[in-house]
Amino acid sequence: MAKGDFLWCDLSTINVENTKGFYAGLFGWAFHDIAQPDGSPYHIGSTANGEGAALFQMPEKFQKMGLPSFWMSYIAVDDIQGAVDKASALGGKVEVGPIAFGDDASIALIRDPLGAGFTIYQGGDLQPRSASAPHGHMAWNALYVSDAQAVISFYEAIFDWRISAHPSQAGLFQVRNASGNEISAIHQLDKTIRGKFQFWGVHFAVADLSAAKAQVLKSGGEILYEGSGDGDPALLARDPDGAAFFMEQSKGGRTQSAPQTTSTPGSFKWKTALGLAVIWVAVVMEFNWVWGVLFIMWTIPALRTGQTYFVEPLRRADNALLYWLVVGTWIVLSLYLILFDLGVFIGAGS
């Protein structure tokens, strides 16, 4: 376990027994109980691969605040009191703790300057999130907020993270730890997509995303959004008690443990240079077919991921008409330009 690792997740819920049944049916969890510091039960859900997550009765304090049931991400720190003090100084709010959590461990619940809640953990019992999460286990954690710039320096200071804008996806920020490994993401989203809350989203791996969707609906839950998550097919669901969570297809791991690819100083990017050379040749020689090939290259990833970019980001699930107008325009233009040059070539040879 290292500072800034994601370790665990749990659910603060209002209707415990119904919620246990929902997740038992969805993830196959079997529950066993331990006692929280105040003596109340902490229900841990396990699969054949070990403990997956936990749920517990929402404290009365949060119920009086009108909070819905919510999933909580746990993040490792090496000095919990220092982290609490730093969070307070940087505009965060300490809701709980530090308090004992199991043997020789402590936790504190903090809200960042925008109000998104997370738990920090100091101790040796919990292990970092697996890079190849099996069905029913936490696979990813991401922050969904209205203004990423308002919290980037906050998280960098507390966890020694390095946060940078994604090179090609507007509103997406990549989160790397001090070793350069990608461990999370920040999504800057409008309220119409994100909802009224700023929150840390917990992603669970499932063996069959379509079957998981059907099970959510069968058990009284809702599907709020279908899209590509951080590049992978994903669903945003809500359980019958109102807690939102993500599901993504289990595929034996994702890139959170892959080191950041960096350029060697002075290295020559021959692909970029070749692409620029081809464009200049196409302009000078009036090779329209080259532009047709470029349009095809833009179309393929758009069809594969369900999202594209034209002046602004477009997702098929959110703006289907505009998405298909853009992608359809690229397809039509690519065919026109390629066929136009082909007709000129045939005409010149006859």
SULWOJO-V677126 format. One record per residue. N is the residue number from 0. RES is the residue in one letter. PHI is phi in whole degrees, -180 to 180 (999 if undefined). D_CENTER is the distance of its C-alpha to the mean C-alpha in Angstrom with 1 decimal. Layout:
N_RES_PHI_D_CENTER ; N_RES_PHI_D_CENTER
This chain:
0_M_999_21.0 ; 1_A_-126_20.4 ; 2_K_-55_19.7 ; 3_G_91_16.0 ; 4_D_-72_14.9 ; 5_F_-89_12.7 ; 6_L_-115_15.5 ; 7_W_-160_15.5 ; 8_C_-149_14.4 ; 9_D_-146_16.9 ; 10_L_-119_17.7 ; 11_S_-92_20.3 ; 12_T_-125_21.9 ; 13_I_-91_25.2 ; 14_N_-112_26.6 ; 15_V_-63_26.2 ; 16_E_-66_28.2 ; 17_N_-63_26.8 ; 18_T_-68_23.2 ; 19_K_-60_24.2 ; 20_G_-64_25.7 ; 21_F_-61_22.7 ; 22_Y_-77_20.4 ; 23_A_-63_23.4 ; 24_G_-72_23.8 ; 25_L_-82_20.1 ; 26_F_-107_19.3 ; 27_G_74_22.9 ; 28_W_-72_22.8 ; 29_A_-108_26.2 ; 30_F_-105_26.6 ; 31_H_-135_28.7 ; 32_D_-112_29.3 ; 33_I_-129_29.7 ; 34_A_-95_30.9 ; 35_Q_-78_29.0 ; 36_P_-54_31.0 ; 37_D_-88_32.5 ; 38_G_93_33.6 ; 39_S_-75_31.3 ; 40_P_-74_29.7 ; 41_Y_-120_26.2 ; 42_H_-93_25.3 ; 43_I_-98_23.5 ; 44_G_-96_22.2 ; 45_S_-127_22.9 ; 46_T_-116_22.9 ; 47_A_-63_25.3 ; 48_N_-94_22.8 ; 49_G_115_23.0 ; 50_E_-71_21.5 ; 51_G_-103_18.1 ; 52_A_-172_17.6 ; 53_A_-143_20.1 ; 54_L_-142_21.1 ; 55_F_-156_24.0 ; 56_Q_-67_26.0 ; 57_M_-60_24.6 ; 58_P_-59_27.0 ; 59_E_-58_29.6 ; 60_K_-56_28.6 ; 61_F_-76_25.2 ; 62_Q_-64_26.8 ; 63_K_-67_29.4 ; 64_M_-76_26.7 ; 65_G_80_25.7 ; 66_L_-73_22.1 ; 67_P_-76_20.6 ; 68_S_-57_19.4 ; 69_F_-149_16.1 ; 70_W_-86_13.8 ; 71_M_-125_14.0 ; 72_S_-95_12.2 ; 73_Y_-106_15.0 ; 74_I_-127_15.2 ; 75_A_-76_18.4 ; 76_V_-134_21.1 ; 77_D_-102_24.6 ; 78_D_-148_26.4 ; 79_I_-68_25.3 ; 80_Q_-68_28.0 ; 81_G_-62_27.5 ; 82_A_-67_23.8 ; 83_V_-63_24.8 ; 84_D_-62_27.6 ; 85_K_-67_25.4 ; 86_A_-62_22.8 ; 87_S_-64_25.7 ; 88_A_-68_27.3 ; 89_L_-97_24.3 ; 90_G_99_24.0 ; 91_G_-83_21.9 ; 92_K_-127_23.4 ; 93_V_-88_24.1 ; 94_E_-86_24.3 ; 95_V_-143_25.3 ; 96_G_93_26.9 ; 97_P_-70_27.2 ; 98_I_-135_28.5 ; 99_A_-68_29.2 ; 100_F_-144_26.7 ; 101_G_76_28.5 ; 102_D_-85_30.9 ; 103_D_56_30.8 ; 104_A_-137_27.3 ; 105_S_-138_26.3 ; 106_I_-134_23.3 ; 107_A_-148_22.8 ; 108_L_-100_20.6 ; 109_I_-127_19.7 ; 110_R_-113_18.5 ; 111_D_-74_17.6 ; 112_P_-59_19.8 ; 113_L_-96_17.8 ; 114_G_107_17.9 ; 115_A_-72_14.4 ; 116_G_-96_15.5 ; 117_F_-153_14.8 ; 118_T_-116_17.4 ; 119_I_-99_18.9 ; 120_Y_-136_20.8 ; 121_Q_-124_23.9 ; 122_G_162_25.6 ; 123_G_-120_25.9 ; 124_D_-82_25.2 ; 125_L_-91_21.4 ; 126_Q_-105_19.9 ; 127_P_-60_16.7 ; 128_R_-52_13.9 ; 129_S_-72_15.1 ; 130_A_-76_14.1 ; 131_S_-135_15.4 ; 132_A_-63_14.4 ; 133_P_-83_17.0 ; 134_H_-54_17.1 ; 135_G_84_16.4 ; 136_H_-121_14.7 ; 137_M_-64_11.5 ; 138_A_-111_9.5 ; 139_W_-166_6.2 ; 140_N_-139_5.5 ; 141_A_-144_3.9 ; 142_L_-100_6.9 ; 143_Y_-119_8.2 ; 144_V_-139_11.7 ; 145_S_-87_14.8 ; 146_D_-147_15.9 ; 147_A_-61_13.9 ; 148_Q_-63_17.3 ; 149_A_-73_18.5 ; 150_V_-127_16.3 ; 151_I_-58_15.8 ; 152_S_-65_19.3 ; 153_F_-60_18.8 ; 154_Y_-72_16.1 ; 155_E_-62_17.8 ; 156_A_-71_21.0 ; 157_I_-77_20.0 ; 158_F_-112_18.0 ; 159_D_60_19.4 ; 160_W_-76_16.0 ; 161_R_-119_16.3 ; 162_I_-117_14.1 ; 163_S_-141_14.9 ; 164_A_-66_14.3 ; 165_H_-64_13.0 ; 166_P_-65_16.5 ; 167_S_-133_16.1 ; 168_Q_-113_13.3 ; 169_A_-64_14.4 ; 170_G_83_12.3 ; 171_L_-111_9.6 ; 172_F_-125_10.2 ; 173_Q_-91_9.9 ; 174_V_-112_10.6 ; 175_R_-123_13.4 ; 176_N_-83_15.8 ; 177_A_-64_19.5 ; 178_S_-88_20.0 ; 179_G_90_17.8 ; 180_N_-85_15.2 ; 181_E_-76_11.6 ; 182_I_-121_9.9 ; 183_S_-165_6.8 ; 184_A_-153_5.7 ; 185_I_-118_7.3 ; 186_H_-109_7.5 ; 187_Q_-93_11.2 ; 188_L_-130_12.2 ; 189_D_-69_15.6 ; 190_K_-59_16.7 ; 191_T_-65_17.7 ; 192_I_-98_14.1 ; 193_R_-79_12.5 ; 194_G_90_15.7 ; 195_K_-82_17.9 ; 196_F_-100_15.7 ; 197_Q_-97_13.5 ; 198_F_-156_11.2 ; 199_W_-89_8.9 ; 200_G_-93_6.9 ; 201_V_-101_7.8 ; 202_H_-104_7.0 ; 203_F_-110_10.5 ; 204_A_-81_12.2 ; 205_V_-132_15.0 ; 206_A_-71_18.1 ; 207_D_-144_18.5 ; 208_L_-64_16.0 ; 209_S_-66_19.0 ; 210_A_-67_20.9 ; 211_A_-65_18.1 ; 212_K_-60_18.0 ; 213_A_-62_21.8 ; 214_Q_-67_21.9 ; 215_V_-59_19.7 ; 216_L_-67_22.2 ; 217_K_-63_25.1 ; 218_S_-93_24.4 ; 219_G_93_24.2 ; 220_G_-88_20.5 ; 221_E_-130_18.9 ; 222_I_-104_16.4 ; 223_L_-90_15.0 ; 224_Y_-161_13.1 ; 225_E_-124_13.0 ; 226_G_-163_11.2 ; 227_S_-111_9.5 ; 228_G_54_5.7 ; 229_D_-97_5.3 ; 230_G_108_8.9 ; 231_D_-114_9.4 ; 232_P_-56_11.0 ; 233_A_-150_9.2 ; 234_L_-124_10.8 ; 235_L_-103_10.4 ; 236_A_-119_13.5 ; 237_R_-135_15.8 ; 238_D_-77_18.4 ; 239_P_-62_22.1 ; 240_D_-94_22.0 ; 241_G_100_19.4 ; 242_A_-82_16.3 ; 243_A_-92_13.0 ; 244_F_-155_10.5 ; 245_F_-107_8.3 ; 246_M_-130_10.1 ; 247_E_-139_9.9 ; 248_Q_-64_13.0 ; 249_S_-69_14.2 ; 250_K_-139_15.5 ; 251_G_80_16.7 ; 252_G_112_13.8 ; 253_R_-129_11.3 ; 254_T_-88_11.9 ; 255_Q_-66_10.7 ; 256_S_-99_14.5 ; 257_A_-79_15.9 ; 258_P_-61_17.8 ; 259_Q_-63_17.3 ; 260_T_-81_19.8 ; 261_T_-121_22.4 ; 262_S_-86_25.5 ; 263_T_-75_28.8 ; 264_P_-52_30.8 ; 265_G_85_33.2 ; 266_S_-68_31.8 ; 267_F_-95_32.6 ; 268_K_-86_29.9 ; 269_W_-70_32.2 ; 270_K_-66_29.8 ; 271_T_-63_29.2 ; 272_A_-63_33.0 ; 273_L_-64_33.8 ; 274_G_-61_31.6 ; 275_L_-64_33.4 ; 276_A_-63_36.7 ; 277_V_-63_36.2 ; 278_I_-62_35.4 ; 279_W_-64_38.5 ; 280_V_-63_40.6 ; 281_A_-62_39.4 ; 282_V_-69_40.4 ; 283_V_-67_43.7 ; 284_M_-89_44.8 ; 285_E_58_43.4 ; 286_F_-90_41.5 ; 287_N_-66_39.5 ; 288_W_-62_38.1 ; 289_V_-62_35.9 ; 290_W_-65_34.1 ; 291_G_-62_33.8 ; 292_V_-65_32.1 ; 293_L_-61_29.6 ; 294_F_-61_28.8 ; 295_I_-64_28.2 ; 296_M_-63_25.8 ; 297_W_-78_23.7 ; 298_T_-72_24.1 ; 299_I_-58_22.9 ; 300_P_-65_19.3 ; 301_A_-65_19.1 ; 302_L_-70_20.5 ; 303_R_-72_18.3 ; 304_T_-98_14.9 ; 305_G_77_16.1 ; 306_Q_-146_15.4 ; 307_T_-150_17.8 ; 308_Y_-141_19.1 ; 309_F_-146_22.6 ; 310_V_73_23.4 ; 311_E_-148_20.1 ; 312_P_-63_16.8 ; 313_L_-133_17.5 ; 314_R_-113_15.6 ; 315_R_-59_17.9 ; 316_A_-69_16.6 ; 317_D_-98_17.2 ; 318_N_-134_20.3 ; 319_A_-59_21.9 ; 320_L_-63_25.3 ; 321_L_-65_24.4 ; 322_Y_-57_22.0 ; 323_W_-72_24.9 ; 324_L_-65_27.4 ; 325_V_-67_25.7 ; 326_V_-64_25.2 ; 327_G_-63_28.6 ; 328_T_-61_30.2 ; 329_W_-64_28.9 ; 330_I_-65_30.3 ; 331_V_-63_33.6 ; 332_L_-65_34.1 ; 333_S_-63_33.4 ; 334_L_-65_36.0 ; 335_Y_-61_38.4 ; 336_L_-68_38.3 ; 337_I_-68_38.7 ; 338_L_-67_41.4 ; 339_F_-62_43.1 ; 340_D_-66_43.6 ; 341_L_-64_44.6 ; 342_G_-66_47.2 ; 343_V_-64_48.5 ; 344_F_-66_48.8 ; 345_I_-66_50.7 ; 346_G_-65_52.9 ; 347_A_-72_53.8 ; 348_G_-88_54.8 ; 349_S_-93_57.0
